[in-house]
Structures are given as C-alpha cells and as structure tokens.
C-alpha cells in the first residue's frame, strides 16, 4: 500500500516551472475574460473565474498526465461559455498549454484525437447554443494547428539536440580509444623492443663481460617494471567506475624522463646524444607527455629500422613554443629510399595525431645524406625559471 502511494506521488510530482506556467495561464485567462466581458457590458461571474483558475491548476500535472489534463481543461472551459451567454469566441492560454503538452509527451494517435476534440469544444455553449458555429470552429482549428506546429518544431529540435549529444559522446569515446591505442603502441613498441635488445646484449656479454651483462639485466628489469606500470594506468582508465586501487597512479612521463629513455637507447646499442637548448621552464603535462612519446617512438624506430645508427635528440625551449628533433644517420640500414615506407605505420600516425591535438606541427622524413629525421614544434607559453619536475642535462 505504501509503495503504491509513493509511486502515485512520484507520478504527480510537479516542478516550480510547472507552477509558474499554471499561475501565468490563470492570470492571462482571467485578465482576457475580464476585459472581454467588460467591453460587452457583462461582469465576470464567480463560476467562470473559478473554472478558469481550476483549469490552470490542472496544468500542474501536464507532464505526467497530459491527456487527462487536456480533457479536464476542455470540460472546465465550457463553464465560462454557459455562465456568460454572450461571451466572444476564445482559445484560452490554459487550453493551448494543455494541447501543447499532449503533442510533446503523447503518441501521434493521441495527438490526432486531441486535435479532433479541441477544435469544437472551446465553442460549446457560446451564445446559448449547444453546437458551435462554423466560423468559431475554424478559428479554433487555426489556433490548434499553430499550437501543434509549435510543439512539433520543439520535438524535432530536442531530437536533434539529443542526437548531437549522443554523437558527441560517441566521438569522445572513439577519441579516448584512439588515445589508449596510441599509448599501448608506444609502451609496447618502445619497452618490448628495448627489452629484447638488452636481453640479447646481456646474453652476448654474459661470458666475457659480466658487469655489462648485469647492467643490461638491471635496465631490462626497470624497463619491464615501467611498462607494467604504464599499462596498469591505461587499464585503470578502462576500468573507470570500478573500485579504485589503494595506490595512486604514477605521474605521466614528460621531458624530465627523456634522459632515461636516452640512457635506455644507449644500453640497447644505439649511440645517442641528448642536448637541451634554451632556458628550461615548466610545461603543461599534455605537452610534456607528447614530447616524451615523440622521442620514445623515434628512438624505437631508429633501433628497429636503422641498424647500428647514431641518434641525436635535441630539445629546444623558445619563447612561446618548445621543439624536439630526433635524427639518426642510418648507418648499416637499408637504402634511404626504402625506409619511409617502413616507417609509415601506426607510430608516425600516432605522433601526427598527438601533435595535432596540441596545435603543433610535425615533420618526419628521410634525410638527404642518409638516416631519418623527426621534428616537432608545440605551442607552449609558460613561466620561465622553474623546472617544475622537468629534468635536463
């Protein structure tokens, strides 16, 4: 019993806007009838005024019971016609709102029935006649068509807005999936390649240089740990909404981690230089992550495609931007003409997308004298002087 009463109360719930609409409809209809009857030398009777007010109060339930509200408003609208025999033809505001609500919240079949009933009912009893006149029915039909047309336009507009919001949500989900795919590619391509090369180096040096083998194995362990940590962070994004882990996620890598991946590149067998030009300053996290991933992907491509090459990473801070350049000489690699085709995979696509999201530019092409060059420029206005966690040589 209590549950049914609670459900009924929820269905009859109305909002402050519904109350304002009801009060406004009552005021407008009372004022309109008062002016109309006074111009014709008739007073507004108490029964007619009460009927108009009660009809307006019915609008409080127009969202939950639109068809019933329209029926009540139509029935109460006959009272002023009978109380005021010579009242002029009218289409009350309360009736227009009730019909509008039916079109907004009911099925098309109900809307058609509401139109057929609404056309004659406002004129019933006018002038002491039970059946309305033809011209008053035509006026009512014109008013009903205008109300229904306005409601249909609003319905269509709301459907378009809902479809637009759904499309925006789908695009956001797709963009997040692409971002996660880029992150996974960068993590797997860089760390797994480095781990493979360092494991091979440790095996080759195990017999005659145990120190180098031990150092390679330590770096291999660290690289594996970092890869697992970064992949766990991406999985946390996919598990959004579930119970959070007790340990907070580690910060995303930035320019302060470039020395680490340069050192890993050296241990993996690629002679790599790293220079920083300009006064170091704090960068937005998204810019720092983009720079880190560009260098990571470029050095991974050097190890995969350039053979025993030498690489040079240059990070340059300018007034309103930051630039990074990764070049290799391609020593021992296949002829340069074949290398661009080998490097047009998801790595370069991911770099282009990352740079485009930051509003920057990216160049990636084979060098005339052999080797490959990747250069990116990102807008990065910021304060000078503090490193803010960014490390540099």
The 8 nearest C-alpha neighbors of each residue, nearest first, counted from 0:
[[1, 3, 2, 4, 5, 6, 7, 8],
 [0, 2, 4, 3, 5, 6, 7, 8],
 [3, 1, 5, 4, 0, 6, 7, 8],
 [4, 2, 6, 0, 5, 1, 7, 8],
 [3, 5, 7, 1, 2, 6, 8, 0],
 [6, 4, 2, 8, 3, 7, 1, 9],
 [7, 5, 3, 9, 8, 4, 2, 10],
 [8, 6, 4, 10, 9, 5, 3, 11],
 [7, 9, 5, 11, 6, 10, 12, 4],
 [10, 8, 6, 12, 7, 11, 5, 4],
 [9, 11, 7, 8, 12, 63, 6, 64],
 [12, 10, 8, 9, 60, 7, 63, 13],
 [11, 13, 9, 10, 8, 14, 60, 63],
 [14, 12, 59, 17, 11, 60, 15, 18],
 [13, 15, 17, 16, 18, 12, 59, 19],
 [14, 16, 18, 17, 19, 13, 20, 59],
 [17, 15, 19, 14, 18, 20, 13, 21],
 [18, 16, 20, 14, 15, 59, 19, 13],
 [19, 17, 15, 21, 16, 20, 59, 22],
 [20, 18, 16, 22, 21, 17, 23, 15],
 [19, 21, 17, 23, 18, 22, 24, 16],
 [22, 20, 55, 18, 24, 19, 23, 56],
 [21, 23, 19, 25, 24, 20, 18, 26],
 [22, 24, 20, 26, 21, 25, 19, 27],
 [23, 25, 21, 27, 93, 26, 22, 92],
 [26, 24, 22, 55, 52, 28, 23, 27],
 [25, 27, 23, 29, 24, 28, 30, 22],
 [26, 28, 30, 24, 29, 25, 31, 23],
 [29, 27, 31, 25, 30, 26, 24, 91],
 [30, 28, 26, 32, 31, 27, 25, 33],
 [29, 31, 33, 27, 28, 32, 26, 34],
 [32, 30, 28, 34, 33, 29, 27, 35],
 [31, 33, 35, 29, 34, 30, 36, 28],
 [34, 32, 30, 36, 35, 31, 43, 29],
 [33, 35, 37, 31, 32, 36, 38, 30],
 [36, 34, 32, 38, 33, 37, 31, 39],
 [35, 37, 41, 39, 33, 38, 34, 32],
 [38, 36, 40, 34, 39, 41, 35, 33],
 [39, 37, 35, 36, 40, 34, 41, 33],
 [38, 40, 36, 37, 41, 35, 86, 85],
 [39, 41, 37, 38, 36, 42, 35, 43],
 [42, 40, 36, 37, 39, 43, 38, 83],
 [41, 43, 36, 44, 37, 40, 33, 83],
 [42, 44, 33, 36, 41, 45, 47, 48],
 [45, 43, 47, 46, 42, 48, 82, 83],
 [44, 46, 48, 47, 49, 43, 50, 82],
 [47, 45, 49, 44, 48, 50, 82, 78],
 [46, 48, 79, 50, 44, 45, 49, 78],
 [47, 49, 45, 51, 50, 46, 52, 44],
 [50, 48, 52, 46, 51, 47, 45, 53],
 [49, 51, 47, 53, 48, 52, 75, 54],
 [50, 52, 54, 48, 49, 53, 55, 47],
 [53, 51, 55, 49, 25, 54, 50, 56],
 [52, 54, 56, 50, 55, 51, 49, 57],
 [55, 53, 72, 51, 57, 52, 56, 50],
 [54, 56, 21, 52, 25, 57, 53, 58],
 [57, 55, 53, 58, 54, 21, 59, 52],
 [58, 56, 54, 59, 55, 68, 60, 53],
 [57, 59, 61, 56, 60, 55, 21, 68],
 [58, 60, 57, 17, 61, 56, 13, 18],
 [61, 59, 58, 63, 62, 64, 57, 11],
 [60, 62, 65, 58, 64, 59, 63, 68],
 [63, 61, 60, 65, 64, 100, 104, 59],
 [62, 64, 60, 61, 10, 65, 11, 12],
 [65, 63, 61, 67, 66, 60, 62, 68],
 [66, 64, 61, 68, 101, 67, 62, 100],
 [65, 67, 69, 68, 64, 101, 70, 105],
 [68, 66, 70, 69, 64, 65, 71, 61],
 [67, 69, 65, 71, 66, 70, 61, 57],
 [70, 68, 97, 72, 66, 67, 71, 73],
 [69, 71, 67, 73, 68, 72, 74, 66],
 [72, 70, 68, 74, 69, 73, 75, 67],
 [71, 73, 54, 69, 75, 74, 70, 76],
 [74, 72, 76, 70, 71, 75, 69, 120],
 [75, 73, 71, 76, 72, 77, 70, 78],
 [74, 76, 72, 77, 50, 73, 78, 71],
 [77, 75, 73, 74, 78, 72, 79, 121],
 [76, 78, 80, 75, 74, 79, 123, 81],
 [79, 77, 81, 80, 76, 75, 47, 82],
 [80, 78, 47, 82, 81, 77, 83, 76],
 [81, 79, 125, 77, 124, 83, 78, 82],
 [82, 80, 78, 124, 79, 83, 84, 77],
 [83, 81, 79, 80, 78, 84, 47, 44],
 [84, 82, 80, 86, 81, 85, 79, 44],
 [83, 85, 126, 127, 81, 86, 125, 82],
 [84, 86, 126, 83, 87, 125, 127, 80],
 [87, 85, 83, 84, 80, 125, 88, 36],
 [86, 88, 89, 85, 35, 125, 126, 36],
 [89, 87, 135, 122, 86, 90, 125, 121],
 [90, 88, 91, 87, 121, 122, 139, 86],
 [89, 91, 121, 139, 92, 94, 142, 88],
 [92, 90, 94, 93, 28, 89, 95, 76],
 [91, 93, 95, 94, 24, 96, 28, 90],
 [94, 92, 96, 24, 91, 95, 55, 97],
 [93, 95, 97, 91, 92, 96, 98, 72],
 [94, 96, 92, 98, 93, 97, 99, 146],
 [97, 95, 99, 93, 94, 98, 100, 92],
 [96, 98, 69, 94, 100, 99, 95, 93],
 [99, 97, 101, 95, 100, 96, 94, 69],
 [98, 100, 96, 102, 97, 101, 150, 146],
 [101, 99, 103, 97, 98, 102, 65, 104],
 [102, 100, 65, 98, 105, 104, 103, 99],
 [101, 103, 99, 100, 110, 104, 105, 150],
 [104, 102, 100, 101, 150, 105, 99, 154],
 [103, 105, 101, 102, 100, 62, 65, 106],
 [106, 104, 101, 102, 103, 109, 107, 110],
 [105, 107, 109, 108, 110, 104, 102, 101],
 [108, 106, 110, 109, 111, 105, 102, 112],
 [109, 107, 111, 110, 106, 112, 105, 113],
 [108, 110, 112, 106, 107, 111, 113, 105],
 [111, 109, 107, 113, 108, 112, 102, 114],
 [110, 112, 114, 108, 113, 109, 107, 115],
 [113, 111, 109, 115, 114, 110, 116, 108],
 [112, 114, 110, 116, 111, 115, 117, 109],
 [115, 113, 117, 111, 112, 116, 118, 110],
 [114, 116, 112, 113, 117, 118, 111, 119],
 [117, 115, 113, 114, 118, 119, 112, 120],
 [118, 116, 114, 120, 115, 119, 113, 121],
 [117, 119, 140, 139, 116, 115, 136, 120],
 [120, 118, 136, 117, 122, 121, 116, 131],
 [119, 121, 123, 122, 117, 118, 116, 73],
 [122, 120, 123, 119, 76, 90, 77, 73],
 [123, 121, 131, 120, 125, 119, 124, 135],
 [122, 124, 120, 131, 129, 125, 130, 121],
 [125, 123, 129, 128, 80, 127, 81, 122],
 [126, 124, 80, 127, 122, 123, 128, 84],
 [125, 127, 84, 85, 128, 124, 86, 80],
 [126, 128, 124, 84, 125, 129, 81, 85],
 [129, 127, 124, 126, 130, 125, 131, 123],
 [128, 130, 124, 123, 131, 127, 125, 126],
 [129, 131, 128, 123, 132, 124, 122, 119],
 [132, 130, 122, 123, 129, 119, 133, 136],
 [133, 131, 135, 134, 136, 130, 122, 128],
 [132, 134, 136, 135, 137, 131, 138, 119],
 [133, 135, 137, 136, 132, 138, 131, 139],
 [134, 136, 138, 137, 132, 133, 139, 88],
 [137, 135, 139, 133, 134, 138, 119, 118],
 [136, 138, 140, 134, 135, 139, 141, 133],
 [139, 137, 135, 141, 136, 140, 134, 142],
 [138, 140, 136, 142, 118, 137, 141, 143],
 [141, 139, 137, 143, 118, 138, 142, 136],
 [140, 142, 138, 144, 139, 143, 137, 145],
 [141, 143, 139, 145, 140, 144, 138, 146],
 [144, 142, 140, 146, 145, 141, 147, 139],
 [145, 143, 147, 141, 142, 146, 148, 140],
 [144, 146, 148, 142, 143, 147, 149, 141],
 [147, 145, 143, 149, 148, 144, 99, 150],
 [146, 148, 150, 144, 149, 145, 143, 151],
 [147, 149, 145, 151, 150, 146, 144, 152],
 [148, 150, 152, 146, 147, 151, 145, 153],
 [149, 151, 147, 153, 152, 148, 99, 103],
 [152, 150, 154, 148, 153, 149, 147, 155],
 [151, 153, 155, 149, 150, 154, 156, 148],
 [152, 154, 156, 150, 151, 155, 157, 149],
 [155, 153, 151, 157, 152, 156, 150, 158],
 [154, 156, 158, 152, 153, 157, 151, 159],
 [155, 157, 153, 159, 154, 158, 152, 160],
 [156, 158, 160, 154, 159, 155, 161, 153],
 [159, 157, 161, 155, 160, 156, 162, 154],
 [160, 158, 162, 156, 157, 161, 163, 155],
 [159, 161, 157, 163, 162, 158, 164, 156],
 [162, 160, 158, 164, 163, 159, 157, 165],
 [161, 163, 165, 159, 160, 164, 158, 166],
 [164, 162, 160, 166, 161, 165, 159, 167],
 [163, 165, 167, 161, 166, 162, 168, 160],
 [164, 166, 168, 162, 163, 167, 161, 169],
 [167, 165, 163, 169, 168, 164, 162, 170],
 [166, 168, 164, 170, 165, 169, 163, 171],
 [167, 169, 165, 171, 166, 170, 164, 172],
 [170, 168, 166, 172, 171, 167, 173, 165],
 [171, 169, 173, 167, 172, 168, 174, 166],
 [170, 172, 168, 174, 169, 173, 167, 175],
 [171, 173, 169, 175, 170, 174, 176, 168],
 [172, 174, 170, 176, 175, 171, 169, 177],
 [175, 173, 177, 171, 176, 172, 170, 178],
 [176, 174, 178, 172, 177, 173, 171, 179],
 [175, 177, 173, 179, 174, 178, 180, 172],
 [178, 176, 180, 174, 175, 179, 181, 173],
 [177, 179, 175, 181, 180, 176, 174, 182],
 [178, 180, 182, 176, 181, 177, 183, 175],
 [179, 181, 177, 183, 178, 182, 176, 184],
 [182, 180, 184, 178, 179, 183, 349, 177],
 [183, 181, 179, 185, 184, 180, 186, 178],
 [182, 184, 180, 186, 185, 181, 187, 179],
 [183, 185, 181, 187, 182, 186, 188, 180],
 [186, 184, 182, 188, 183, 187, 189, 181],
 [185, 187, 183, 184, 189, 188, 190, 182],
 [186, 188, 184, 191, 190, 189, 185, 183],
 [189, 187, 185, 186, 184, 191, 192, 190],
 [190, 188, 299, 192, 186, 187, 191, 185],
 [189, 191, 193, 192, 187, 186, 194, 188],
 [190, 192, 194, 187, 193, 189, 188, 195],
 [193, 191, 195, 189, 194, 190, 188, 196],
 [194, 192, 190, 196, 195, 191, 267, 197],
 [195, 193, 191, 197, 219, 192, 196, 190],
 [194, 196, 192, 198, 193, 197, 191, 199],
 [197, 195, 199, 193, 267, 198, 194, 200],
 [198, 196, 200, 194, 267, 199, 215, 195],
 [197, 199, 201, 195, 200, 196, 194, 202],
 [198, 200, 196, 202, 197, 201, 203, 195],
 [199, 201, 197, 203, 202, 198, 204, 196],
 [202, 200, 212, 198, 204, 199, 203, 215],
 [201, 203, 199, 205, 200, 204, 198, 212],
 [202, 204, 200, 201, 205, 199, 206, 212],
 [205, 203, 208, 201, 212, 202, 206, 207],
 [204, 206, 202, 209, 212, 203, 201, 208],
 [207, 205, 204, 208, 209, 203, 202, 212],
 [206, 208, 204, 205, 209, 203, 210, 212],
 [209, 207, 204, 210, 211, 205, 206, 212],
 [208, 210, 212, 205, 211, 213, 207, 204],
 [211, 209, 213, 212, 208, 214, 205, 204],
 [212, 210, 214, 213, 209, 208, 215, 204],
 [211, 213, 201, 209, 215, 210, 204, 205],
 [212, 214, 216, 210, 211, 215, 209, 217],
 [215, 213, 211, 217, 216, 212, 210, 218],
 [214, 216, 212, 218, 213, 217, 197, 201],
 [215, 217, 219, 213, 218, 214, 220, 212],
 [218, 216, 220, 214, 219, 215, 213, 221],
 [217, 219, 221, 215, 220, 216, 222, 214],
 [218, 220, 216, 222, 217, 194, 221, 215],
 [219, 221, 217, 223, 218, 222, 216, 224],
 [220, 222, 218, 224, 223, 219, 225, 217],
 [223, 221, 225, 219, 224, 220, 218, 190],
 [222, 224, 226, 220, 221, 225, 219, 227],
 [223, 225, 221, 227, 222, 226, 228, 220],
 [226, 224, 228, 222, 227, 223, 229, 221],
 [227, 225, 223, 229, 228, 224, 230, 222],
 [226, 228, 230, 224, 225, 229, 231, 223],
 [229, 227, 225, 231, 226, 230, 224, 232],
 [228, 230, 232, 226, 231, 227, 225, 233],
 [229, 231, 233, 227, 232, 228, 226, 234],
 [232, 230, 234, 228, 229, 233, 227, 235],
 [231, 233, 235, 229, 230, 234, 228, 248],
 [234, 232, 230, 236, 235, 231, 229, 237],
 [233, 235, 237, 231, 236, 232, 238, 230],
 [234, 236, 238, 232, 233, 237, 231, 239],
 [237, 235, 233, 234, 239, 238, 232, 179],
 [236, 238, 234, 235, 239, 233, 240, 179],
 [237, 239, 235, 236, 241, 234, 240, 242],
 [240, 238, 236, 237, 241, 235, 243, 242],
 [241, 239, 238, 242, 243, 237, 236, 235],
 [242, 240, 239, 238, 243, 235, 244, 237],
 [243, 241, 244, 240, 239, 238, 245, 235],
 [244, 242, 241, 245, 240, 235, 239, 246],
 [243, 245, 246, 242, 247, 235, 248, 241],
 [244, 246, 247, 243, 242, 248, 235, 249],
 [245, 247, 244, 248, 243, 249, 232, 231],
 [248, 246, 245, 249, 244, 243, 250, 232],
 [249, 247, 232, 250, 246, 228, 231, 244],
 [248, 250, 247, 251, 228, 232, 229, 252],
 [251, 249, 252, 248, 253, 247, 284, 232],
 [250, 252, 249, 253, 288, 284, 229, 287],
 [253, 251, 288, 256, 250, 291, 254, 287],
 [254, 252, 287, 288, 255, 291, 256, 251],
 [253, 255, 256, 257, 287, 291, 389, 290],
 [254, 256, 390, 389, 253, 257, 391, 388],
 [257, 255, 254, 259, 258, 253, 252, 260],
 [258, 256, 254, 259, 260, 255, 261, 291],
 [259, 257, 261, 256, 260, 262, 255, 391],
 [258, 260, 262, 256, 257, 261, 263, 255],
 [259, 261, 263, 262, 257, 258, 264, 256],
 [262, 260, 264, 258, 263, 259, 257, 265],
 [263, 261, 259, 265, 260, 264, 258, 266],
 [264, 262, 260, 266, 261, 265, 267, 259],
 [263, 265, 261, 267, 262, 266, 269, 260],
 [266, 264, 269, 262, 268, 270, 267, 263],
 [265, 267, 263, 268, 264, 262, 215, 197],
 [266, 268, 264, 197, 265, 196, 193, 269],
 [269, 267, 265, 266, 270, 264, 307, 196],
 [270, 268, 265, 264, 271, 267, 309, 308],
 [269, 271, 309, 265, 310, 268, 272, 308],
 [270, 272, 310, 311, 265, 269, 309, 261],
 [273, 271, 311, 312, 310, 274, 270, 261],
 [272, 274, 312, 313, 311, 271, 275, 261],
 [275, 273, 313, 314, 312, 276, 272, 392],
 [274, 276, 314, 315, 313, 392, 391, 277],
 [277, 275, 315, 316, 314, 274, 278, 313],
 [276, 278, 316, 315, 279, 317, 275, 314],
 [279, 277, 316, 280, 276, 383, 384, 317],
 [278, 280, 386, 277, 316, 384, 383, 281],
 [281, 279, 383, 386, 385, 384, 282, 382],
 [280, 282, 387, 386, 385, 382, 381, 389],
 [283, 281, 287, 284, 280, 286, 379, 381],
 [282, 284, 286, 285, 287, 281, 379, 381],
 [285, 283, 287, 286, 288, 282, 253, 251],
 [284, 286, 288, 287, 283, 289, 357, 282],
 [287, 285, 289, 283, 288, 284, 290, 282],
 [286, 288, 253, 284, 290, 254, 289, 285],
 [287, 289, 253, 291, 285, 286, 290, 252],
 [290, 288, 286, 292, 287, 291, 285, 293],
 [291, 289, 293, 287, 288, 292, 286, 294],
 [290, 292, 288, 294, 253, 289, 293, 254],
 [291, 293, 295, 289, 294, 290, 296, 288],
 [294, 292, 290, 296, 295, 291, 297, 350],
 [293, 295, 297, 291, 292, 296, 298, 290],
 [294, 296, 292, 298, 293, 297, 291, 299],
 [295, 297, 299, 293, 294, 298, 292, 300],
 [296, 298, 294, 300, 299, 295, 293, 301],
 [299, 297, 301, 300, 295, 296, 294, 302],
 [298, 300, 296, 302, 301, 189, 297, 295],
 [299, 301, 303, 297, 298, 302, 304, 296],
 [302, 300, 298, 305, 299, 304, 303, 297],
 [301, 303, 299, 300, 304, 305, 306, 298],
 [302, 304, 300, 301, 299, 305, 306, 192],
 [305, 303, 301, 300, 302, 306, 332, 338],
 [306, 304, 332, 329, 301, 308, 302, 303],
 [305, 307, 332, 331, 308, 304, 302, 330],
 [308, 306, 331, 330, 305, 269, 309, 329],
 [309, 307, 330, 329, 306, 305, 328, 269],
 [308, 310, 270, 327, 328, 271, 269, 307],
 [311, 309, 327, 271, 326, 270, 272, 308],
 [310, 312, 272, 326, 271, 325, 273, 327],
 [313, 311, 325, 273, 324, 272, 274, 314],
 [312, 314, 274, 324, 323, 273, 275, 315],
 [315, 313, 323, 275, 322, 276, 274, 324],
 [314, 316, 276, 322, 321, 275, 277, 323],
 [317, 315, 321, 277, 276, 278, 279, 322],
 [318, 316, 320, 321, 319, 315, 277, 322],
 [317, 319, 320, 316, 380, 321, 379, 381],
 [320, 318, 380, 379, 317, 378, 321, 381],
 [321, 319, 378, 379, 317, 377, 318, 380],
 [320, 322, 316, 377, 317, 315, 376, 379],
 [323, 321, 376, 315, 375, 314, 377, 316],
 [322, 324, 314, 375, 313, 374, 315, 376],
 [323, 325, 374, 313, 373, 312, 326, 375],
 [326, 324, 312, 373, 311, 372, 374, 313],
 [327, 325, 372, 311, 310, 371, 373, 324],
 [326, 328, 310, 370, 309, 371, 329, 308],
 [329, 327, 370, 330, 308, 369, 309, 310],
 [328, 330, 370, 305, 308, 332, 327, 369],
 [331, 329, 308, 332, 328, 307, 306, 305],
 [330, 332, 306, 307, 329, 305, 308, 333],
 [331, 333, 305, 306, 329, 330, 334, 304],
 [334, 332, 335, 331, 337, 338, 305, 304],
 [335, 333, 336, 337, 332, 338, 369, 329],
 [336, 334, 338, 337, 369, 333, 365, 370],
 [335, 337, 334, 338, 339, 365, 340, 333],
 [338, 336, 335, 334, 339, 340, 341, 333],
 [337, 339, 341, 335, 340, 336, 342, 334],
 [340, 338, 342, 341, 337, 343, 365, 364],
 [341, 339, 342, 338, 343, 337, 336, 344],
 [340, 342, 338, 339, 343, 337, 344, 304],
 [341, 343, 339, 340, 344, 338, 347, 300],
 [342, 344, 340, 341, 347, 339, 345, 348],
 [345, 343, 346, 342, 347, 348, 341, 340],
 [344, 346, 348, 347, 349, 343, 184, 181],
 [347, 345, 349, 348, 344, 350, 296, 184],
 [348, 346, 350, 349, 345, 343, 344, 351],
 [349, 347, 345, 351, 346, 350, 352, 344],
 [348, 350, 352, 346, 347, 351, 181, 345],
 [349, 351, 347, 353, 348, 352, 293, 354],
 [350, 352, 348, 354, 349, 353, 355, 347],
 [353, 351, 355, 349, 350, 354, 356, 348],
 [352, 354, 350, 356, 355, 351, 349, 289],
 [353, 355, 359, 357, 351, 356, 352, 350],
 [354, 356, 358, 352, 357, 353, 359, 351],
 [357, 355, 353, 354, 358, 352, 359, 351],
 [356, 358, 354, 355, 359, 377, 353, 286],
 [359, 357, 355, 356, 354, 377, 378, 360],
 [358, 360, 377, 354, 376, 357, 355, 378],
 [361, 359, 376, 375, 354, 377, 355, 362],
 [360, 362, 375, 374, 351, 376, 363, 354],
 [363, 361, 374, 373, 375, 364, 360, 372],
 [364, 362, 373, 372, 374, 361, 365, 371],
 [363, 365, 372, 371, 366, 362, 339, 373],
 [364, 366, 371, 370, 372, 335, 339, 367],
 [367, 365, 369, 371, 370, 368, 372, 364],
 [368, 366, 369, 365, 370, 335, 371, 364],
 [367, 369, 366, 370, 328, 365, 335, 371],
 [370, 368, 366, 367, 328, 335, 329, 365],
 [369, 371, 329, 328, 327, 366, 365, 335],
 [370, 372, 365, 366, 327, 326, 364, 328],
 [373, 371, 326, 363, 364, 325, 365, 366],
 [372, 374, 363, 325, 362, 324, 326, 364],
 [375, 373, 324, 362, 323, 361, 325, 372],
 [376, 374, 361, 323, 322, 360, 362, 324],
 [375, 377, 322, 360, 359, 321, 361, 323],
 [378, 376, 359, 321, 320, 379, 322, 357],
 [377, 379, 320, 319, 359, 380, 321, 358],
 [378, 380, 320, 319, 321, 377, 381, 282],
 [381, 379, 319, 320, 378, 318, 382, 282],
 [382, 380, 379, 383, 281, 282, 280, 319],
 [381, 383, 280, 281, 384, 380, 385, 282],
 [384, 382, 280, 385, 381, 279, 281, 278],
 [383, 385, 280, 386, 382, 279, 278, 281],
 [386, 384, 280, 387, 383, 281, 279, 382],
 [385, 387, 389, 280, 281, 388, 279, 384],
 [388, 386, 281, 385, 389, 280, 282, 390],
 [387, 389, 386, 390, 255, 281, 385, 253],
 [390, 388, 255, 386, 387, 254, 391, 281],
 [391, 389, 255, 388, 254, 386, 392, 256],
 [392, 390, 255, 389, 275, 258, 279, 254],
 [391, 275, 274, 390, 273, 258, 255, 276]]
